[in-house]
């Protein structure tokens, strides 16, 4: 059975998702997909459609000043993506983490220049209720609240 990557969850004033992953790499990638889904409320283009549009590829290296604090690393990771997105009005096409450990995450992402305005302007990634939890089946889950 294929795992659901994320789901939008109700929140009184802000936007929130619950993200899932087989491991940290998967959890971080799915968290990014969930955040971009909230911004534009659409899923990435199919691989075959990408040739029609100009894409932007970028590599990132995010360092964690508090080794072992994976919630801090997740927040820094999503915040870097959000900053890049908001500067250029980009939607996420793909993301791939090359390395993740308690001190850093190194990844590359491919973006599409959007002609549409975002449906939701996310101001920041919060720490409210953010906790990476291991489930009984060994998978990981986290809740992420975004300030709008």
N, C-alpha and C positions, 0 to 999 in steps of 0.2 A: 504494500500500500504506500502510495506516494504521500509524503508529508506536506501539509499546507505551509507555505513559506511565511505567511503573516495573515492577520485579520485585523480589521478596523474595529476598535471597541469604543463604546459610548463614553463620553467625558463631558462634564457640565459646561466648562468654559473653553477648553482647549481641544486639541485633536490628539488621539492616542491610537497606538497599535500594540498588538501582542505579536512578537516575532518568534519563530521557531527555527531550530537547526540541529543537524546531526552532530555538529561540533562547533567550535568557536568561529571558524571560517564561514561555515554555512549560516550561522546565526547573524554574524555581522553583515554578510551579503544580503540576507533576507530583510534585515532591519533597514538597509539602504533602499531596497526595492519598495518596502512598505512606506517609507518616508516620501519617496518620489511619487508613489501612487496617491498619497494624500494631497500632494502639491497640485498635480494635474488630473487626478482621478481617471487615469488611463494606464494601461500596461504598456511595456516597451514594444516597439515595432518588431515584427517578425524579421528574421535574418534576411529573407529574400527582399524585403522592402527597404533595407538600409542603403542599398546601392543608389537609390533615387535621391537621397538626401545627403547633404554635407554633414559629416560627423566630426566631433572633436574628441581626441584621445588625450588622456592626461594620466601621469603616474603620480602617486602620492606616497609620502612616508610620514607617518604620524608617530611621534614619540610620546610616551607616557612618563610623566615626571614622578608618578607614584607607582613603581613597579608592583605588579600583582593586583592592582585595582582595575579589574576588567570593565567595570561599569564606567570608570573614568575614561578608559581607552575607547569604549563604545561611544561615549558622548563626544570625545575629541574627533573620532572617525566620522560620525554623522555631521558634526558641526563643520568640519572641513568640506564635506560634500555640499552642505547647505550654503556655505559661503560662496563656493565656486558656482553653484547653481544660481544664486540670487544676483551675482555680478553679471551674468551673461544670459539669464533666462533660458536655462538648459533643462532638458529632461534626460533621465538616465536610460541608456539603451542596454548597457551591460556593465558588470563589475566583476573583477576577479582579484581575490586576495592571493598574493604570492607568498607572504609570510606573516604569521601572527604569533606573538608570544606576549609575555607579561609586560614587556617594555615598549613594544612597537607593533605597528601594522603597516605593511607595505602592500600597495594595491594599485591596480590600473582600472580606469573607468572610461567608458565611451559614452559620449553625450550627443544629443541632437539639439541644434538651435531651434527653439520653439517660436512659432509665429503667434500662438495663443498665449494669452496672459494666464498666469497660474490661477487656479480656482481658489487655492488657499495660500496666503502668504505666511509661511512659517517664520517666526522671528528667531526662535532658538529651540535647542534640544534641552529639555530639563532633566534634572535628576529625580524628579517626583516619582516615587514608587519604582524607580529603575533598579532592578535586581536580576542578575542572571542566575537562573535556577536550573539544576539538573533534575529531570523528571525520572520517574520509576523505570522507564524504558531506556534510559541513558541519553535521551535527547535533551536539548537545552531550550529554555523559554525565557523571554524577558518582556516586560511592558515598558513602552517608551511614550512619554507625554511630550507633546510639542506645543510651545507657546505660540499663539496666533494673534 
